[in-house]
């Protein structure tokens, strides 16, 4: 694996230091709707960390019909938040996304199953119906099933994949034995709907050895050769990580800031404060700089997809330390 180490980018960061305009605009596209999953960015905006870096940051919420890769490809954002499996799959298809920072150290992804389905271990998935998110979120699941030797074509010797909406209705209504959940969100929706932890068994991707990196910051490779853009990203990452560390240290305040920015009014204080507490566990241990070992683990998982891997070759130039090295010095 070869790091992105463009001499133009290195020079760009050095040449542009100290010459930034008073209010450089940056558009950030979130992976999902306004919630504590993105607290660090809202905190950085609210506490003036972006303004201190001479940045005017627009934070664009995501949603079920918004794919960050498509947004940045169409010029709708300068930087997007995405899971690495989706970003690497996009890169292999020709969209040269580059990870410039990785605030999330751990994965929050789980498969949550009803105990009364008879599932005790992953071997018991055979013959069961499993709810799976798509739009790029399916890649870790497909790699896991391939490594287990479970066909996703259904039948007694495989698993039936139910294309899950971004809710937990299938497990509540008996349409699926298991559903995709995050430690900080959908799992608690199941609990709030009336099932208890004793009714459930969870399989954390992290504990199954198939965890892949989530919620990294990605930009287009071609933009990194521009001195002004590279400098903006250095300042953006520095302020964003300051926001994340503030959110970790002040979870309730961070959740309240998220709520203030929720234009939909759909979120609740209870859920967002609980979510922020779980999110802080995932960002803990990261200063924003991508750990190469975590990257290699993610790539190995995606390549290990049997006859239908998520990516077919180890990527080159898919990440860089140049931005975080400058931002965190």
BELZIRA-V173059 format. One record per residue. PSI is psi in whole degrees, 0 to 359 (999 if undefined). Layout:
BEGIN
PSI  PSI
END
This chain:
BEGIN
134  123  151  115  61  128  327  320  318  316  325  317  318  317  328  354  128  0  16  150  170  330  75  132  137  131  123  126  119  160  336  187  168  116  175  346  335  23  322  324  319  322  316  323  312  322  0  12  323  316  322  334  9  34  143  101  126  123  115  116  154  199  179  336  15  118  115  319  320  324  312  327  327  5  15  358  154  325  142  155  128  162  145  322  315  318  318  325  319  320  317  333  358  353  107  75  142  130  120  347  152  85  330  119  324  161  140  9  139  161  120  126  153  133  328  359  347  4  126  320  167  337  336  359  335  133  1  164  124  128  131  133  145  212  39  347  353  344  314  320  313  321  318  312  322  318  329  344  19  120  147  22  6  191  175  333  7  190  147  122  121  121  105  132  176  61  180  19  320  323  333  328  5  17  341  149  330  155  157  136  161  149  333  358  275  328  317  335  323  316  315  336  352  344  150  162  329  341  351  158  133  145  104  131  323  319  343  359  17  22  139  158  140  157  52  165  127  142  171  134  319  331  338  345  350  120  317  318  315  318  320  320  325  313  324  315  317  313  321  317  328  321  319  317  327  318  319  318  338  65  320  317  320  317  320  323  319  314  322  336  2  93  334  334  15  340  156  155  316  312  318  323  320  318  315  323  322  321  320  331  331  330  344  137  358  133  6  342  128  129  117  327  322  321  312  323  319  313  316  320  317  328  338  41  22  227  349  66  157  317  152  349  151  127  157  137  21  354  162  147  356  320  311  326  319  324  326  3  999
END
